[in-house]
């Protein structure tokens, strides 16, 4: 994995606390530290059989009065990474599931921030997941981190999600909001779900294909998180997307080409709306032309800037 050559503190974090470590991004991030002299503590809601004797696993319940009963185990943590959150593209947004989406972000962030602001000394940095959904459906508008939030359930959820971390900033902790685009990995997420269809030659555009689709490979997503941890000058929102934006049609063509398959069967907007309701409009059909302006200014070295080479590399590894 490429490390940024300039502009950053070279000191590695010593003791890291991470929520969502079992997710796609969390798993890859923890794996990236295997050869580093770093202690990673994982917050989990319940122990698996393999966790029972694991001194690096800490139980928590974000909805409990005392979310982390043995909070003394957090002593000495200098870096906190918060990646928890229910999958927004898991299916139709029923009222119940919308409440779960919100609670899985706001309750966990508030509970974690409350716990770490009580530590002495406090962690130096909190990197909290967010999403490019904060910008809403913006057509062809070019969106940097300075752009105003959009409208809709997803945008409002992201605004509240980021707001929940403000007490950490007030306590003097450097806070970074990693606004993820579509993270591409053959082992999970959107790409893994698309691969079976595209391998059968059944892939195609979503909607009319003109919607902008911010994306980033799993390797660059991990590298961005590591970079934000170590670069003391980075704070606030960070668009965690590749520098070369593509439309859905361009992504579809690139994926089909990487698999040497045709892509001629589109999923029309009306069918997606029938199947997924509000989620289709806000998560599948929204156009969001996001650029990683802060990372560009900081000189972050993307390993996968272009969609074609990125997909070919991911699918050959």
Phi, psi and omega per residue, in radians:
X1 nan 2.281 -3.095
X2 -1.289 2.297 3.067
X3 -1.788 2.506 3.134
X4 -1.073 2.363 -3.040
X5 -1.439 -0.421 -3.041
X6 -2.417 3.028 2.974
X7 1.303 0.108 -3.058
X8 -2.292 2.756 2.965
X9 -1.248 2.343 -3.105
X10 -1.503 -0.053 -3.117
X11 -1.264 2.221 3.063
X12 -1.328 2.587 2.986
X13 -1.119 2.660 -3.104
X14 -1.740 -0.788 -3.090
X15 -2.323 2.063 -3.001
X16 -2.023 2.386 3.037
X17 -1.940 2.251 -3.088
X18 -2.352 2.324 2.966
X19 -1.811 2.655 -3.110
X20 1.281 0.455 -3.083
X21 -1.201 -0.330 -3.118
X22 -1.567 -0.092 3.094
X23 -1.317 3.087 -3.085
X24 -1.038 -0.859 -3.114
X25 -1.246 -0.767 -3.127
X26 -1.050 -0.749 3.138
X27 -1.068 -0.798 3.139
X28 -1.161 -0.649 -3.140
X29 -1.151 -0.846 3.129
X30 -1.057 -0.711 3.131
X31 -1.076 -0.572 -3.091
X32 -1.193 -0.286 -3.138
X33 -1.714 0.079 -3.027
X34 -0.962 -0.659 -3.077
X35 -1.636 0.045 -3.124
X36 -1.714 2.619 3.109
X37 -1.362 1.138 -3.043
X38 -2.195 2.410 3.036
X39 -1.722 2.137 -3.130
X40 -1.898 2.090 3.061
X41 -1.755 2.266 -3.094
X42 -1.886 2.225 3.022
X43 -1.492 2.174 -3.132
X44 -2.312 2.645 3.132
X45 -1.412 -0.501 3.050
X46 -2.680 2.595 -3.141
X47 -1.297 2.424 2.889
X48 -1.559 3.014 -3.136
X49 -1.016 -0.631 -3.115
X50 -1.318 -0.268 -3.103
X51 -1.547 -0.300 -2.917
X52 -0.987 -0.656 -3.131
X53 -1.787 0.273 -3.058
X54 -1.579 1.932 -3.121
X55 -1.284 -0.132 3.135
X56 -1.719 0.210 3.106
X57 -1.958 2.288 -3.122
X58 -2.141 2.183 3.105
X59 -1.321 2.485 3.005
X60 -2.604 2.790 3.091
X61 -2.412 1.702 -3.035
X62 -1.026 -0.381 -3.124
X63 -1.623 -0.010 -3.131
X64 -1.479 2.755 3.089
X65 -1.010 -0.626 3.066
X66 -2.107 1.557 -2.990
X67 -1.012 -0.615 3.141
X68 -2.119 1.622 -3.037
X69 -1.011 -0.677 -3.130
X70 -1.824 1.023 -3.056
X71 -1.121 -0.277 3.110
X72 -1.100 -0.350 3.118
X73 -1.260 -0.188 3.125
X74 -1.479 -0.081 -3.098
X75 -0.984 2.323 3.098
X76 1.530 -0.018 3.093
X77 -1.182 2.204 3.126
X78 -1.892 -0.210 -3.108
X79 -2.414 2.329 3.125
X80 -2.191 2.300 3.119
X81 -2.180 2.143 -3.047
X82 -2.019 1.895 -3.064
X83 -2.081 0.151 -3.077
X84 -1.251 2.612 3.076
X85 2.799 2.366 3.122
X86 -1.151 2.573 -3.114
X87 -1.174 2.087 -3.096
X88 -1.322 -0.326 -3.106
X89 -1.847 0.446 -3.101
X90 -1.315 -0.364 -3.117
X91 2.858 -2.845 -3.110
X92 -1.077 2.454 3.137
X93 -1.501 1.512 3.014
X94 -1.283 2.818 3.074
X95 -0.941 -0.678 3.134
X96 -1.132 -0.773 -3.092
X97 -1.257 -0.542 3.063
X98 -1.107 -0.681 3.071
X99 -1.105 -0.663 3.118
X100 -1.162 -0.710 3.104
X101 -1.031 -0.809 -3.119
X102 -1.167 -0.867 -3.080
X103 -1.098 -0.664 -3.102
X104 -1.167 -0.271 3.096
X105 -1.809 -0.903 -3.052
X106 -1.271 -0.806 -3.099
X107 -1.120 -0.742 -3.121
X108 -1.182 -0.711 3.135
X109 -1.132 -0.796 -3.140
X110 -1.084 -0.753 -3.133
X111 -1.127 -0.752 -3.123
X112 -1.185 -0.769 3.129
X113 -1.078 -0.734 3.118
X114 -1.039 -0.726 -3.111
X115 -1.181 -0.773 -3.032
X116 -1.358 -0.444 3.111
X117 -1.294 -0.239 3.093
X118 -1.559 -0.122 -3.132
X119 -1.315 2.667 3.101
X120 -2.453 1.861 0.057
X121 -1.339 2.786 3.104
X122 -1.400 2.766 3.028
X123 -1.055 2.678 -3.141
X124 -1.466 -0.401 -3.073
X125 -2.604 2.473 2.987
X126 -2.132 2.075 3.029
X127 -1.836 2.012 -3.027
X128 -2.018 2.255 3.115
X129 -1.095 2.507 2.963
X130 -2.495 -2.834 -3.080
X131 -2.673 2.697 3.098
X132 -1.203 -0.126 3.016
X133 -1.050 -0.266 3.121
X134 -1.093 -0.409 -3.095
X135 -1.502 -0.234 -3.137
X136 1.235 -2.845 -3.135
X137 -1.575 1.891 -2.973
X138 -2.124 0.233 3.084
X139 1.087 -2.235 -3.089
X140 -1.683 0.094 -3.119
X141 -1.079 2.303 3.122
X142 -1.393 2.178 -2.968
X143 -2.054 1.942 2.979
X144 -1.692 -3.116 3.110
X145 -1.111 -0.319 -3.138
X146 -1.429 -0.157 -3.122
X147 -1.163 2.564 3.113
X148 -1.257 2.676 3.057
X149 -1.082 2.738 3.087
X150 -1.604 -2.765 -3.129
X151 -2.121 2.873 3.134
X152 1.969 2.956 -3.087
X153 -1.039 -0.813 -3.075
X154 -1.161 -0.767 3.131
X155 -1.099 -0.773 -3.136
X156 -1.147 -0.628 3.098
X157 -1.128 -0.752 -3.138
X158 -1.136 -0.685 3.098
X159 -1.050 -0.821 3.136
X160 -1.149 -0.633 3.122
X161 -1.044 -0.851 3.138
X162 -1.194 -0.640 3.132
X163 -1.085 -0.558 -3.105
X164 -1.127 -0.304 3.138
X165 -1.607 -0.023 -3.066
X166 -1.048 -0.644 3.099
X167 -1.023 -0.473 3.081
X168 -1.185 -0.737 3.083
X169 -1.077 -0.760 -3.137
X170 -1.084 -0.468 3.138
X171 -1.515 0.049 3.075
X172 1.618 0.199 3.108
X173 -1.574 2.324 3.061
X174 -1.237 2.180 -3.069
X175 -2.020 2.297 3.071
X176 -2.114 2.284 3.057
X177 -1.840 1.854 -3.138
X178 -1.434 1.780 -3.121
X179 -1.477 1.618 -3.046
X180 -1.291 2.419 2.854
X181 -1.512 -2.772 3.091
X182 -1.262 2.028 -3.115
X183 -1.539 2.121 -3.036
X184 -1.687 2.131 3.062
X185 -2.627 2.376 3.071
X186 -1.230 -0.134 -3.091
X187 -1.713 -0.042 -3.124
X188 3.127 3.075 3.099
X189 1.264 -2.793 -3.024
X190 -1.093 -0.724 -3.081
X191 -1.108 -0.760 3.139
X192 -1.075 -0.584 3.126
X193 -1.291 -0.542 -3.114
X194 -1.396 -0.506 -3.011
X195 -0.972 -0.804 -3.125
X196 -1.019 -0.731 3.131
X197 -1.144 -0.809 -3.090
X198 -1.187 -0.591 3.102
X199 -1.155 -0.439 3.086
X200 -1.546 0.000 -3.100
X201 1.342 0.368 -3.088
X202 -1.862 0.218 -3.129
X203 -1.415 2.908 3.101
X204 -3.129 3.103 3.139
X205 -1.111 2.674 2.894
X206 -1.653 2.222 -3.091
X207 1.120 -2.428 -3.118
X208 -1.540 -0.059 3.086
X209 1.469 -0.113 -3.098
X210 -1.485 -0.109 -3.110
X211 -1.216 2.349 3.085
X212 -1.274 2.427 -3.050
X213 -2.219 1.656 3.118
X214 -1.170 2.358 -3.043
X215 -2.494 2.866 3.030
X216 -2.819 2.518 3.095
X217 -1.319 2.748 3.132
X218 -1.036 -0.629 -3.120
X219 -1.180 -0.737 3.093
X220 -1.227 -0.598 3.093
X221 -1.060 -0.770 3.098
X222 -1.124 -0.752 3.139
X223 -1.093 -0.657 3.099
X224 -1.110 -0.777 3.121
X225 -1.051 -0.808 3.122
X226 -1.085 -0.684 3.126
X227 -1.122 -0.769 -3.131
X228 -1.155 -0.577 3.094
X229 -1.112 -0.731 -2.984
X230 -1.604 -0.322 -3.101
X231 -1.638 1.793 -3.044
X232 -1.153 -0.294 -3.095
X233 -1.470 -0.178 -3.096
X234 -1.642 2.250 3.091
X235 -2.696 2.871 -3.131
X236 1.320 -2.770 -3.078
X237 -1.214 2.463 3.078
X238 -2.347 1.991 3.116
X239 -1.190 1.906 -3.062
X240 -1.688 1.321 -3.091
X241 -2.460 2.792 3.081
X242 -1.206 2.699 -3.080
X243 -1.300 -0.374 -3.110
X244 -1.822 1.677 -3.087
X245 -1.200 2.633 3.107
X246 -2.339 2.733 2.974
X247 -1.469 2.937 3.103
X248 -1.062 -0.646 3.119
X249 -1.137 -0.698 3.105
X250 -1.154 -0.705 3.080
X251 -1.099 -0.770 -3.134
X252 -1.037 -0.790 3.126
X253 -1.108 -0.710 -3.115
X254 -1.172 -0.706 3.134
X255 -1.178 -0.747 3.116
X256 -1.086 -0.711 -3.139
X257 -1.162 -0.686 3.133
X258 -1.110 -0.511 -3.131
X259 -1.700 -0.044 -3.108
X260 0.997 0.804 3.141
X261 -2.301 2.727 3.025
X262 -1.313 2.836 3.068
X263 -2.439 1.488 -2.963
X264 -2.178 0.072 -3.078
X265 -1.973 1.625 -3.105
X266 -1.286 2.779 3.003
X267 -1.836 1.739 -3.052
X268 -1.117 2.653 -3.077
X269 -1.004 -0.721 -3.080
X270 -1.113 -0.612 3.137
X271 -1.226 -0.688 3.109
X272 -1.133 -0.676 3.122
X273 -1.176 -0.677 3.091
X274 -1.093 -0.682 -3.077
X275 -1.377 -0.674 -2.952
X276 -2.131 -0.082 3.088
X277 1.081 -2.363 -3.073
X278 -1.028 -0.605 -3.141
X279 -1.026 -0.618 3.135
X280 -1.069 -0.825 -3.098
X281 -1.167 -0.669 -3.021
X282 -1.616 -0.471 -3.073
X283 -1.955 -0.495 -3.057
X284 -1.836 -0.592 -3.024
X285 -1.924 -0.083 -3.132
X286 -1.190 2.491 3.100
X287 -1.850 2.141 -3.006
X288 -2.465 1.736 -3.065
X289 -1.598 1.418 -3.024
X290 -1.671 2.429 3.080
X291 -2.162 2.581 -3.092
X292 -1.532 1.194 -2.991
X293 -1.096 -0.760 -3.120
X294 -1.116 -0.718 3.131
X295 -1.181 -0.643 3.092
X296 -1.088 -0.817 -3.125
X297 -1.131 -0.561 -3.133
X298 -1.408 -0.170 3.136
X299 1.406 0.472 -3.137
X300 -1.118 2.287 -3.089
X301 -1.597 1.668 3.092
X302 -1.138 2.313 3.040
X303 -1.415 -0.479 -3.063
X304 -2.250 1.329 -3.109
X305 -1.381 -0.467 -3.053
X306 -1.967 2.480 -2.988
X307 -1.182 -0.697 -3.107
X308 -1.090 -1.021 3.098
X309 -1.039 -0.615 -3.134
X310 -1.097 -0.826 -3.139
X311 -1.147 -0.691 3.124
X312 -1.095 -0.706 3.122
X313 -1.176 -0.798 -3.115
X314 -1.055 -0.701 -3.039
X315 -1.479 -0.121 3.076
X316 -1.770 -0.160 -3.074
X317 -1.554 nan nan
